Amino acid sequence: MLDPSIILNHKLVPKHEKISKKEAEELLKKYNLTKDQLPKINEDDPVVKAIKAKKGDILKITRKSLTAGEAVSYRIVY
């Protein structure tokens, strides 16, 4: 397996971070969603393994955007 720092510091890999249970509840309530409605990310994804996320965790993904400056999306590990 690759060193996690190599994966996480690659210029094409956006910032991934696990959000807390409280943040997850607020996110789902704010957008009136259930966990099943979130986009999914596989638990075998190299970034998921690197940040030690588990099934059911929600990840906040922050990408650089030319138009918005920064774009945030969320995915659930399945």
PyMOL commands that set and color helices and strands:
alter all, ss='L'
color gray80, all
select helices_A, chain A and resi 4-8+21-30+35-37+46-50
alter helices_A, ss='H'
color red, helices_A
select strands_A, chain A and resi 15-18+40-41+58-65+69-77
alter strands_A, ss='S'
color yellow, strands_A
deselect
rebuild
show_as cartoon
